[in-house]
Amino acid sequence: MPEKEVKKLEGISRIFNSTTINGRANVAKATYAAIALAFIYFRYIRRKPVQKDETPTETSLHRKCI
C-alpha cells in the first residue's frame, strides 16, 4: 500500500492496518496482550476462596502455595 493511502486511513484502521509491517505487528501485540489478560483473569482474579468451615484439603493447600 502506498504511503499516501496509509496516511488517508484514520482511527483504529491506521493502527491495525493489515497491509503494513507495523500494522501486522500491532495486531500480534494486541493478540498477545489479550491472551495474557485472560490468563491473569482466570488464574488470579476468578479463583474461588476456600470456605472457613471446610477443613483444608491437599488441593486447597496446594493452591495457597502457588
Secondary structure, 3 states (H helix, E strand, C coil): CCHHHHHHCCCHHHHCCCCCHHHHHHHHHHHHHHHHHHHHHHHHHCCCCCCCCCCCCHHHHHHHHC
